[in-house]
Amino acid sequence: MSIYSTLWEIQVPRHHYFDEEWVEVYAQAVPPHIGHPSQYPEGDPYRDFLPPVVENYDPETGNAPFDRAVVIVQRGRDKKDIQRYVDPLIVMTGEEYKKFGELSAWRASLWDGDKPIAEQASFLW
């Protein structure tokens, strides 16, 4: 049984925007109960390759403010050694992933679809 659940999957150009070769990249979440002392009284078997457990996970309700971890992997480079991805692109805490999502949403809200991108991005330089 896997400790991961897929959040999303996308295809991106391998080398360049105009590239015709695509690769699949996907995000795997590790739920907050994985490794938590309430669920694993013998100890966290995933501590060697995952960020620390989510301290404010509530075992009574199963609620937590974020997942324990999110691992971004590329199809073809997604080999696992039991549960550990051997060659992930990124491993981050669930809290970092949540902040990244908030930043991405904020950045997307800045773009006005009626203006040319160069005009909209002028504040960057």
Residue frames relative to the residue before (quaternion, step in Angstrom):
aa qw qx qy qz dx dy dz
M 1.0000 0.0000 0.0000 0.0000 0.00 0.00 0.00
S 0.3850 -0.7428 0.5101 0.1994 3.57 -0.93 0.92
I 0.3977 -0.6949 0.5447 0.2495 3.57 -1.19 0.60
Y 0.6446 0.5488 -0.2956 0.4426 3.59 1.29 -0.14
S 0.0725 -0.7437 0.6574 0.0975 3.51 -1.32 0.44
T 0.4622 -0.7072 0.4654 0.2638 3.57 -0.89 0.93
L 0.2819 -0.7618 0.5664 0.1391 3.57 -0.89 1.04
W 0.7750 -0.1652 0.1571 0.5895 3.56 0.88 -0.97
E 0.1386 -0.7567 0.6335 0.0828 3.51 -1.39 0.30
I 0.0104 0.8007 -0.5979 0.0364 3.58 -0.91 0.93
Q 0.3097 -0.6892 0.6078 0.2444 3.54 -1.35 0.20
V 0.0445 -0.7890 0.6127 -0.0048 3.55 -0.99 0.91
P 0.5859 -0.5636 0.4269 0.3961 3.59 -1.15 0.50
R 0.5392 -0.6554 0.4241 0.3159 3.58 -0.95 0.84
H 0.8462 0.1536 -0.0463 0.5081 3.61 0.77 -0.96
H 0.8268 0.0221 0.0799 0.5563 3.56 0.87 -0.90
Y 0.6964 -0.4862 0.3446 0.3999 3.53 -1.27 0.44
F 0.7545 0.3740 -0.2009 0.5004 3.59 0.96 -0.83
D 0.3909 0.7386 -0.4633 0.2951 3.59 1.27 0.13
E 0.3288 -0.7473 0.5433 0.1954 3.55 -1.06 0.71
E 0.6139 0.5124 -0.3539 0.4851 3.58 1.28 -0.08
W 0.1365 -0.8210 0.5540 0.0215 3.56 -0.74 1.10
V 0.1625 -0.7516 0.6276 0.1217 3.54 -1.25 0.51
E 0.3815 -0.7011 0.5524 0.2404 3.54 -1.19 0.58
V 0.0662 -0.7635 0.6424 0.0005 3.53 -0.98 0.98
Y 0.0300 0.8169 -0.5751 0.0320 3.56 -0.93 0.82
A 0.3764 -0.7171 0.5517 0.1995 3.53 -1.28 0.55
Q 0.1374 -0.7748 0.6159 0.0390 3.52 -0.96 1.00
A 0.2106 -0.7811 0.5780 0.1069 3.59 -0.72 1.07
V 0.2209 -0.7120 0.6481 0.1557 3.52 -1.23 0.66
P 0.4098 -0.7443 0.4662 0.2464 3.62 -0.45 1.17
P 0.6399 -0.5920 0.3422 0.3507 3.59 -1.15 0.61
H 0.6350 0.5467 -0.3515 0.4175 3.62 1.10 -0.44
I 0.5363 0.6372 -0.4112 0.3706 3.60 1.20 -0.40
G 0.8346 0.1473 -0.1602 0.5061 3.55 -0.70 1.18
H 0.4870 0.6779 -0.4350 0.3377 3.60 1.22 -0.22
P 0.5836 -0.6227 0.3914 0.3443 3.63 -0.94 0.85
S 0.6180 0.5511 -0.3562 0.4329 3.61 1.08 -0.58
Q 0.7368 0.3825 -0.2069 0.5177 3.57 1.17 -0.58
Y 0.7711 0.2328 -0.1009 0.5840 3.56 1.22 -0.58
P 0.0957 -0.8486 0.5180 0.0499 3.63 0.42 1.18
E 0.6369 0.5317 -0.3266 0.4528 3.61 1.18 -0.45
G 0.6792 -0.4487 0.2982 0.4984 3.60 1.25 -0.18
D 0.5693 -0.6131 0.4474 0.3159 3.52 -1.29 0.44
P 0.2517 -0.8032 0.5196 0.1470 3.63 -0.36 1.16
Y 0.6894 0.4823 -0.2657 0.4708 3.62 1.27 -0.22
R 0.3917 0.7719 -0.4403 0.2386 3.60 1.27 0.00
D 0.6288 0.5701 -0.3400 0.4050 3.60 1.12 -0.53
F 0.8222 0.2121 -0.1051 0.5176 3.61 1.09 -0.50
L 0.6885 0.4063 -0.2968 0.5223 3.60 1.25 0.09
P 0.5936 -0.5334 0.4451 0.4062 3.58 -1.22 0.38
P 0.6924 -0.4813 0.3245 0.4285 3.62 -1.21 0.33
V 0.6250 -0.5427 0.4079 0.3854 3.55 -1.26 0.48
V 0.5280 -0.5993 0.4952 0.3418 3.54 -1.28 0.45
E 0.3731 -0.7761 0.4699 0.1941 3.55 -0.41 1.27
N 0.7696 0.3570 -0.2040 0.4884 3.60 0.90 -0.81
Y 0.2696 0.7205 -0.5621 0.3037 3.54 1.01 0.92
D 0.2350 -0.7731 0.5766 0.1211 3.60 -0.90 0.95
P 0.3024 -0.7945 0.4953 0.1791 3.60 -0.29 1.20
E 0.5778 0.5942 -0.3732 0.4169 3.59 1.18 -0.47
T 0.7950 0.2774 -0.1257 0.5247 3.56 0.90 -0.96
G 0.4086 -0.7036 0.4760 0.3339 3.58 1.20 -0.53
N 0.5163 0.6612 -0.3993 0.3699 3.58 1.30 0.13
A 0.0774 0.7439 -0.6612 0.0579 3.51 -1.25 0.68
P 0.5725 -0.6247 0.4007 0.3484 3.60 -1.11 0.55
F 0.7978 -0.0014 0.0195 0.6026 3.59 1.22 -0.40
D 0.6223 -0.5235 0.4235 0.3993 3.56 -1.32 0.17
R 0.6202 -0.5311 0.4117 0.4048 3.57 -1.25 0.28
A 0.7996 -0.0932 0.1125 0.5825 3.57 0.86 -0.95
V 0.1355 -0.7196 0.6664 0.1405 3.50 -1.41 0.26
V 0.1254 -0.7858 0.6052 0.0231 3.52 -0.83 1.09
I 0.1957 -0.7627 0.6094 0.0927 3.57 -0.82 1.07
V 0.0134 0.8131 -0.5784 0.0639 3.57 -0.71 1.11
Q 0.3496 -0.7047 0.5796 0.2126 3.52 -1.30 0.45
R 0.4894 -0.6465 0.4910 0.3186 3.57 -0.87 0.93
G 0.7216 0.3472 -0.3043 0.5159 3.54 -0.83 1.03
R 0.7337 0.2419 -0.1700 0.6118 3.56 1.30 -0.43
D 0.5006 0.6858 -0.3855 0.3613 3.57 1.18 0.59
K 0.2485 0.7768 -0.5326 0.2262 3.56 1.12 0.67
K 0.1689 -0.7863 0.5881 0.0852 3.54 -1.06 0.83
D 0.2660 -0.6837 0.6544 0.1829 3.50 -1.29 0.62
I 0.7623 -0.1910 0.0186 0.6182 3.53 0.11 1.41
Q 0.8101 -0.1749 0.1338 0.5433 3.67 -0.18 -1.19
R 0.6226 0.5586 -0.3367 0.4324 3.62 1.19 -0.41
Y 0.3720 -0.6846 0.5769 0.2452 3.57 -0.92 0.93
V 0.4319 -0.7285 0.4798 0.2293 3.55 -0.82 1.05
D 0.8262 0.0955 0.0064 0.5552 3.61 0.93 -0.90
P 0.0771 0.8218 -0.5612 0.0609 3.64 0.59 1.05
L 0.5181 -0.6123 0.4871 0.3455 3.58 -1.21 0.46
I 0.7884 -0.0469 0.0855 0.6074 3.58 0.94 -0.97
V 0.0540 -0.7314 0.6768 0.0643 3.53 -1.20 0.69
M 0.0821 0.8007 -0.5867 0.0890 3.57 -0.72 1.06
T 0.5719 -0.5555 0.4556 0.3960 3.54 -1.26 0.30
G 0.6263 -0.5287 0.4122 0.3978 3.55 -1.24 0.35
E 0.6161 0.5460 -0.3360 0.4575 3.56 1.12 -0.69
E 0.6426 0.5074 -0.3196 0.4769 3.60 0.98 -0.81
Y 0.6479 0.5178 -0.3177 0.4596 3.58 0.97 -0.85
K 0.6367 0.5229 -0.3240 0.4650 3.57 0.98 -0.82
K 0.6606 0.4916 -0.3047 0.4787 3.61 0.95 -0.85
F 0.6162 0.5381 -0.3390 0.4646 3.59 1.05 -0.76
G 0.6520 0.5153 -0.3068 0.4640 3.58 0.97 -0.84
E 0.6454 0.5076 -0.3162 0.4752 3.57 1.02 -0.79
L 0.6467 0.5098 -0.3129 0.4733 3.59 1.00 -0.82
S 0.6518 0.5143 -0.3157 0.4593 3.60 0.95 -0.85
A 0.6512 0.5036 -0.3150 0.4723 3.58 0.98 -0.83
W 0.6353 0.5205 -0.3275 0.4671 3.59 1.00 -0.81
R 0.6628 0.5048 -0.3060 0.4608 3.58 0.90 -0.95
A 0.6545 0.5088 -0.3142 0.4626 3.60 0.94 -0.84
S 0.6462 0.5317 -0.3267 0.4392 3.60 1.03 -0.69
L 0.5940 0.5866 -0.3605 0.4159 3.60 1.22 -0.38
W 0.6589 0.5347 -0.3157 0.4246 3.58 1.09 -0.66
D 0.2052 -0.7497 0.6216 0.0969 3.51 -0.99 0.96
G 0.4171 -0.7649 0.4395 0.2186 3.57 -0.43 1.22
D 0.6591 0.5233 -0.3175 0.4370 3.62 1.19 -0.35
K 0.6880 0.4510 -0.2812 0.4942 3.61 1.24 -0.26
P 0.5595 -0.5724 0.4618 0.3822 3.61 -1.15 0.53
I 0.5980 -0.6036 0.3912 0.3536 3.57 -1.03 0.80
A 0.6265 0.5429 -0.3521 0.4344 3.62 0.93 -0.80
E 0.6493 0.5103 -0.3082 0.4723 3.58 1.01 -0.77
Q 0.6788 0.4944 -0.2882 0.4601 3.58 0.96 -0.86
A 0.7330 0.4417 -0.2334 0.4616 3.57 1.00 -0.84
S 0.3878 0.7562 -0.4674 0.2435 3.60 1.21 0.02
F 0.5965 0.5707 -0.3754 0.4215 3.61 1.13 -0.45
L 0.6017 0.5879 -0.3601 0.4033 3.62 1.21 -0.29
W 0.8039 0.1992 -0.1235 0.5467 3.62 1.15 -0.39
